Amino acid sequence: MSKARLIDGKKLAAKLRKTVGTQTLTLKKAYGLVPGLAAVLVGEDPASQIYIRNKETHAREVGMNNFSRRLAKNISEAKLLKIVSELNADPVINGILVQQPLSKKIDAFTVIEKMDPAKDVDGFHSFNLSALFRGSGGLVPCTPKGCMMLLETTISDLNGANAVVLGRSNIVGKPLAQLLLAANTTVTITHSHTCNLPEICRNADILIAAIGQPKLIKGHWIKPGAVVLDVGINRIKTKDGEQTLVGDVDFDEVVEIAGAITPVPGGVGPMTIACLLENTLIACCRQNGVPVPEI
Ligand code: NDP
């Protein structure tokens, strides 16, 4: 059997960023508007610092203004909420995100709910999640949105396909299941209490793993020809003691069975950032009452 086709998230994300950059320039020329993104980082978590830096770099590259805030690890919840209120009120800031995880002293849900939903470019606010249920009107969470774009470029017709989502988090698994449902797939959501996980996975035409368990998904779990998206980002040590990134899928095994697969890194990750930029552009247009460009 031939190896699975690689789904190139890096390439698709670069294409999306280019389009967002073009539309950002058009917005500036036509209306004098420059989308502004405020990414808030609390503390010094190494992975979060990398994510924030990537978001800042790409925002600048597409011509957006960057208003990132780096806050002390021990900031109180009250102080963070006050900063979110200030960002909500600032008209040059169109998109706000607060990088997670936050410290145990801060309730992430309270912080998200404090955001103006029109500026919640991560799409985590309950207004945006209920819009997702309704099927229109909100800002769609970035990783699930990116997964759908990857699927749409890989599969010509999603109608009636069996989709299995591993993981039920509020930021990936649950919103992704909603989008898959809206695309007329038949969706199964699994979690850490699911029985017979390999058997359920073997029934999937589309398998999306978002569980944070390095290389858990093995080749014999996969239906031959299935499309596999690996959302997981896990830092593990190699035999030589080096740090490396792996997904939730055992790539070397699964690539032999699947029809198409995303690599880690270079699959879903770049799409998440590109979708964040797209959401910031959309947010800017909506806040200023100008037409949202076709992307
Ligand atoms: P969470 O920890 O919030 O959720 C993990 C989910 O996986 C839970 O629903 C959990 O079940 C389930 N789970 C855990 N272990 C197993 C298991 N052995 N079998 C079946 N289900 C299991 O994670 P996130 O959704 O935030 O992230 C998931 C992964 O995706 C992580 O590796 C993260 O780094 C990565 N990620 C990548 C992004 C990207 O841009 N590529 C963006 C966001 C996340 P239960 O609910 O029962 O606990």
Residues whose N, C-alpha, C, O or C-beta is under 5 A from the ligand:
A	BS01	NDP	T143 G167 R168 S169 V172 T190 H191 S192 H193 A210 I211 G212 Q213 V231 G232 I233 N234 V268 G269 T272
